Structures are given as C-alpha cells and as structure tokens.
Amino acid sequence: MSDVEIHTGMVSKERVLPRTSYRAELNWLLAVLPGFPLLLLVLRLWYLSRQDMPTMLLLVQYINPLGMIGALFISLSWTIPAAILLVRVLGGILLVSVPGRTATSFLAVAALRMPGWVVVIATGIAAFTWQLRMLPLLMMLIVAILGLTAVQGEPGDRWVMRWVTLGVPVAVAILVWIFVWPGVVAAVRAGDHTTALLLAAPPLFGPVLTGPVPERWARIATHWPALACAFALPFTVGFAFLQAPVLPDTAVEVTTEGEPVRVIRGQLIAVDDTSTTMLQETGQVKFIPNGEVTSKTLCPQAADTPDSGLTVRGWPVEAPALEWIAPARPVTQIDPRCLGRPLERGASGG
C-alpha cells in the first residue's frame, strides 16, 4: 500500500506503514456499538424483574420498546456531547503536539475529520443537559477547541494567535469565576469540596489545553485520559439507565367482597379484558381482576431533591438548564391513593 499524506494547515497526516488491523479494529467497533443500547435495555428489564426470568419475559411481552428507548435517550443525552468534545480536545492536542505522525491514532484521526458543525451541536446539547456545576468544564472545553483549531490552521498574525490561545481562555475564565464565585464560597462553607473544585478549577486549565505538549509525552497525555473515560463511561451510563423509570407508577383502589377497600401501588404493566397487571416494588407481579378495580391514578414521579442544596445565583448546581426551560407539570396536591390510602367516601375516582 502506498503512503498517503493529508495536509490541514500545520497538521499533516501520513501513514508510513500499512496497518491491516486498523480497519479491522474500526469494523469491530462499529459492529459492537449498536449492541450496547440493546444490552442496556435487557439489563434494565433484568434489573426491574429482580433477576426473575418469568417476570422478565412478561415485561418483554408488554413493555413498548419505544418507551424504553425514550427513557434511555433522556437519561443518557449528556454522554454524547461529552464524548464528542473530549475526543475533539484530546485529539486536537495530539495533532498539534505530533503534527506529522498521527495516522496511527484513532483519536487524532477522529479529531482531524470531525466537522465543526458537529462540535457546535454537541456544545449546544451540553449547555442544556449538563448540570450547572459542569458548565465551567464545558467552557474550558470550548476555549480549548477554539485555540486548538487556530493552532491547527495556517499560521496567522502572532498577536492574533496569542489572543486566541491565551487571551480568550483567560477572559472566559475571569467571567466564569465572577459568575460562579458565590457558589464556590457556599460549597466551601458547606464542606462540598467536589462541587467547589468543579466550579472553580476548570477555568485554570483553559490556557494550558490550547497548546502542544512535549512530543514524548503527547500520547500519554491524550490516550490515557481517553482510555480511562472509555472504560468508565459504560459503567456510568449503565448505572444511570438502571435508575431510569420505564413503567408508569400507578395506584389502584381495589374493592373485594367482604374486605375493606385497599390500595395497591406499583408500576403498571398492562390492562387487558380480564385483569390489570402490576409490578410491585418487591418485584412481585400482581394480577387484579378488573371487576375489583374501583379507581386508579397515575402517581407523579417525585421531584429530584438536590443532594447538596447549593445554588449559584439562585440556580441549583445539580439542575441543568433544560429543567428551567421545559414546562413541568405542577403538583399542588398529592392523591391519597399514591400514599397508600383509599379515597374518602364521596370522592370520585381518577
């Protein structure tokens, strides 16, 4: 196979030796990647059924896959922009550090071929789906990508390059610190040092990530963080999705002859001509004859209570911007059936 060389500004990509395994590795990745969401869906049902195979088969029969895919998308929407931005930054650092020998690195090739509009869309999604305490990290990634893009291109005026690689990151860092400083002070006083670091530390690294690193350390500084994130991401994604709801929480008021009215709470699986099928918290499946069902209601999901209670200028640090923009259903009164109590006499069923 002949050598192939591609020039993009100061960056040249040349493959000196043929790598027959390179395309094979990529084919394996593309073949395995679509199976990961399917594995997550199966694990979610297995987890929901409390490792009971008959219950799991029942859930497979009745649960709509579109609902689970929707829950998967909502729960994991933050991971896609995180992966895109991380690949662009680490690959960009490798490109400007070792500009002539990057063809053997999947990270560098991905960064070199990544269109700008993909980065823009990923940045927009991250701005709406990441928690507030992660937004300083997002700003650091943005200024790093801008600086690396300028360094990868044709050499321009020295002062313009210095402004893009140093002036812009420093100015953005100052603006970010001005905005998050009340939250940093509150986090330190509350003993939440992790939140304090997430708010204050990322702007410090903006100017550092816009330039090359020594060639001998380039692969270590880029590939090892990428590998660490690649290994941690499936576990983080799996844990987040296992906690995502895929069935509606329901409370059913049941009247059996000779017994007092009782309320059964659980997750509604299906309703057919003869019975209402519910999955209780213990993993037990309960079939309720429709003739005994007096009323039923959907129970709203409990609002996520911030773990720390910290805010930055009135914005909870655990809340993404999407929660502020998207309309939410107001819950002014909790249905007594959702608390396990039957309706009072004379109240209408839901």
C-alpha positions in Angstrom: 0.0 0.0 0.0 1.4 3.4 -0.9 1.9 6.2 1.6 -1.0 8.7 2.0 -0.4 12.2 3.2 -3.1 14.8 4.1 -2.3 18.4 5.0 -4.7 20.6 7.0 -2.9 23.8 7.9 0.1 22.9 10.0 -1.1 19.4 10.5 -0.1 16.6 8.2 -1.4 13.0 8.5 0.8 10.4 6.9 0.6 6.6 7.1 4.0 5.2 6.6 3.4 1.5 7.2 0.3 -0.4 6.2 -2.0 -1.3 9.1 -4.3 -4.0 8.1 -5.6 -4.2 11.7 -6.6 -0.6 11.8 -9.7 -1.1 9.6 -10.5 -4.4 11.4 -10.5 -2.6 14.7 -12.8 0.1 13.4 -15.1 -2.6 11.9 -15.3 -4.4 15.3 -16.1 -1.1 17.0 -18.9 -0.3 14.5 -20.3 -3.8 14.9 -20.3 -3.8 18.7 -21.5 -0.2 19.2 -25.2 -0.8 18.1 -25.4 -3.7 20.5 -24.6 -1.6 23.6 -28.1 0.1 23.8 -29.7 -3.3 23.3 -27.6 -4.7 26.2 -28.7 -1.7 28.4 -32.4 -2.4 27.6 -32.1 -6.1 28.5 -30.2 -5.3 31.7 -32.9 -2.7 32.6 -35.6 -5.4 32.3 -33.5 -7.9 34.2 -32.9 -5.4 37.0 -36.6 -4.4 37.1 -37.7 -8.0 37.3 -35.4 -8.6 40.4 -33.5 -11.2 38.4 -36.6 -13.4 37.9 -36.7 -14.8 34.4 -40.6 -15.4 34.2 -41.1 -11.8 35.3 -38.6 -10.5 32.8 -40.3 -12.5 30.0 -43.6 -10.9 31.0 -42.1 -7.4 30.9 -40.6 -8.1 27.4 -44.0 -9.1 26.2 -45.8 -6.0 27.3 -43.3 -3.1 27.5 -43.1 -0.9 24.4 -39.5 -0.7 23.2 -40.1 2.9 22.1 -40.8 3.9 25.7 -37.5 2.3 26.9 -35.6 3.9 24.1 -37.1 7.3 25.1 -36.1 6.7 28.7 -32.6 5.7 27.5 -32.3 8.9 25.4 -33.5 11.2 28.2 -31.2 9.6 30.8 -28.1 9.5 28.7 -28.4 12.6 26.5 -25.5 14.2 28.3 -23.0 11.5 27.3 -23.0 12.0 23.5 -21.7 15.7 23.7 -19.3 14.7 26.4 -17.7 12.1 24.2 -17.6 14.3 21.1 -16.0 17.3 22.9 -13.5 15.1 24.8 -12.4 13.4 21.5 -12.0 16.8 19.8 -9.9 18.2 22.6 -7.6 15.3 23.2 -7.3 14.5 19.5 -6.6 18.2 18.8 -3.8 18.3 21.5 -2.2 15.2 19.8 -2.5 16.8 16.4 -0.6 20.0 17.4 1.9 18.1 19.5 2.9 15.4 16.9 1.6 17.0 13.6 3.4 14.7 11.2 2.8 11.3 12.8 -0.9 11.0 13.7 -2.3 8.4 11.2 -1.9 5.5 13.7 -4.0 7.2 16.3 -7.8 6.8 16.1 -8.1 9.8 18.5 -6.2 12.1 16.2 -7.9 10.9 13.0 -11.3 11.4 14.6 -10.4 14.9 15.7 -9.0 15.8 12.3 -12.1 14.6 10.4 -14.7 15.9 12.9 -16.7 18.7 11.2 -17.2 22.0 13.0 -20.9 21.8 13.0 -20.8 18.5 15.0 -18.8 20.3 17.7 -21.3 23.2 17.6 -24.3 20.9 18.0 -22.6 18.9 20.8 -21.9 22.2 22.6 -25.5 23.3 22.4 -26.8 20.0 23.7 -24.3 20.0 26.6 -25.3 23.6 27.5 -28.9 22.5 28.0 -28.3 19.0 29.5 -25.3 19.3 31.8 -25.6 20.4 35.4 -24.6 23.9 36.3 -21.6 22.7 38.2 -20.3 21.1 34.9 -20.7 24.2 32.8 -17.3 25.6 33.8 -15.8 22.4 32.4 -17.9 22.9 29.2 -16.5 26.5 28.9 -12.9 25.1 29.3 -13.5 22.6 26.5 -14.9 25.3 24.2 -12.0 27.6 24.6 -9.6 24.7 24.2 -11.2 23.7 20.9 -11.1 27.2 19.6 -7.4 27.6 20.5 -6.5 24.2 19.1 -8.4 24.9 15.9 -6.4 28.1 15.5 -3.1 26.3 16.1 -4.0 23.6 13.6 -4.7 26.1 10.8 -2.4 28.2 8.8 -0.1 30.4 10.9 -1.6 33.9 11.3 -0.6 37.1 13.0 1.4 36.4 16.2 -0.7 38.7 18.3 -4.0 37.2 17.0 -2.8 33.7 17.7 -1.7 34.7 21.2 -5.1 36.3 21.9 -6.9 33.2 20.7 -4.8 30.8 22.6 -4.2 32.8 25.8 -6.3 36.0 25.9 -9.7 34.3 25.2 -9.2 31.5 27.7 -8.1 34.0 30.4 -11.0 36.3 29.7 -13.5 33.4 29.7 -12.0 32.1 33.0 -12.5 35.5 34.7 -16.1 35.8 33.5 -16.8 32.2 34.7 -15.2 32.9 38.1 -17.3 36.1 38.5 -20.5 34.1 37.9 -19.7 31.0 40.0 -17.8 32.6 42.8 -20.9 32.8 45.2 -21.4 29.1 44.6 -17.7 28.3 45.3 -17.9 30.2 48.6 -21.1 28.4 49.6 -19.7 25.0 48.6 -16.6 25.6 50.7 -18.6 26.6 53.7 -20.8 23.6 53.3 -17.9 21.3 53.0 -18.7 20.2 49.5 -15.2 20.4 48.1 -16.1 18.4 45.0 -18.6 21.0 43.8 -16.2 23.8 44.7 -13.5 22.2 42.5 -15.9 21.6 39.6 -16.9 25.3 39.7 -13.5 26.9 40.2 -10.8 24.6 38.8 -11.7 24.1 35.1 -11.1 27.7 34.0 -7.5 27.3 35.2 -6.7 24.7 32.6 -8.2 26.6 29.6 -4.9 28.3 28.5 -3.0 25.1 29.1 -5.1 23.0 26.7 -4.7 25.3 23.7 -1.1 24.5 23.0 1.1 21.5 22.3 2.7 19.2 24.9 6.2 17.7 24.5 6.2 15.1 21.8 7.4 12.3 24.1 4.5 12.9 26.4 1.8 13.6 23.8 0.4 10.1 23.6 0.4 9.6 27.3 -1.3 12.9 27.9 -4.0 12.2 25.4 -4.5 8.4 25.1 -4.5 7.6 28.8 -7.3 10.0 29.7 -9.3 8.9 26.7 -8.9 5.2 27.7 -9.9 6.0 31.3 -13.0 7.8 30.2 -13.8 5.0 27.7 -13.7 2.4 30.5 -15.6 4.5 33.0 -18.3 5.6 30.5 -20.2 2.2 30.2 -20.4 1.8 33.9 -21.6 5.4 34.4 -24.1 5.0 31.6 -25.3 1.6 32.9 -25.8 2.9 36.4 -27.7 5.9 35.3 -30.0 3.9 33.0 -30.7 1.3 35.6 -32.3 4.0 37.7 -34.4 5.4 34.9 -38.2 4.7 35.1 -39.6 2.7 32.2 -43.1 1.9 33.6 -45.7 4.4 35.0 -46.1 4.5 38.8 -49.8 3.7 39.5 -52.1 3.4 42.5 -55.1 1.2 42.1 -58.0 1.2 44.6 -59.4 -2.4 44.9 -62.7 -3.5 46.5 -63.0 -7.2 47.3 -66.3 -8.5 48.7 -66.1 -8.9 52.5 -62.9 -7.0 52.8 -62.2 -3.3 53.3 -61.1 -1.1 50.4 -57.3 -1.3 49.9 -54.8 0.5 47.6 -52.2 -1.4 45.6 -49.2 0.6 44.5 -46.8 -0.4 41.8 -45.8 0.0 38.2 -48.5 -0.6 35.6 -47.5 -3.3 33.1 -50.7 -3.9 31.1 -54.5 -3.8 31.2 -56.5 -6.4 29.3 -60.1 -7.6 29.2 -59.9 -9.6 32.4 -57.2 -8.1 34.7 -54.8 -5.3 35.5 -51.2 -6.4 35.7 -48.9 -4.5 38.1 -45.3 -4.9 39.2 -44.8 -4.1 42.9 -41.7 -2.7 44.5 -40.7 -6.2 45.7 -40.6 -7.5 42.1 -43.8 -9.5 42.6 -46.3 -9.4 39.7 -49.9 -8.9 40.8 -52.9 -9.7 38.6 -56.0 -7.7 39.8 -59.4 -8.7 38.3 -60.9 -5.7 36.6 -64.2 -6.3 38.5 -62.4 -5.4 41.7 -60.8 -2.2 40.4 -62.7 0.8 41.8 -60.4 3.5 40.7 -56.8 4.1 39.6 -54.5 7.1 39.1 -51.0 7.9 37.9 -48.6 8.9 40.6 -46.2 11.7 39.6 -42.6 11.0 39.9 -41.0 12.5 42.9 -39.0 15.6 42.1 -35.3 15.1 42.4 -34.2 16.8 45.6 -30.7 18.4 45.1 -28.2 16.4 47.1 -26.2 19.5 48.3 -28.9 22.2 48.2 -26.3 24.6 46.9 -27.2 27.3 44.4 -25.3 29.7 42.2 -27.2 33.0 41.9 -30.5 31.1 42.6 -29.7 28.2 40.2 -29.3 24.8 41.9 -25.9 23.3 41.0 -27.4 19.9 40.2 -30.1 21.4 37.8 -29.5 21.6 34.0 -30.8 24.5 32.0 -33.3 22.2 30.3 -35.2 21.8 33.6 -35.7 25.5 33.8 -36.8 25.9 30.2 -39.0 22.9 29.6 -42.6 23.1 31.0 -43.2 21.0 34.1 -46.5 19.6 35.4 -47.3 21.4 38.7 -48.2 19.1 41.5 -50.3 21.1 44.0 -51.9 18.2 45.8 -50.9 14.6 46.3 -53.5 12.0 45.6 -54.1 9.9 48.8 -54.1 6.8 46.7 -50.4 7.5 45.9 -49.8 7.5 49.6 -51.4 4.1 50.0 -54.8 5.4 51.3 -58.1 4.9 49.7 -60.2 7.9 48.5 -62.6 9.4 51.0 -66.2 8.4 50.7 -67.9 10.6 48.1 -64.6 11.3 46.2 -64.6 10.5 42.5 -62.1 8.0 41.1 -59.3 9.0 38.8 
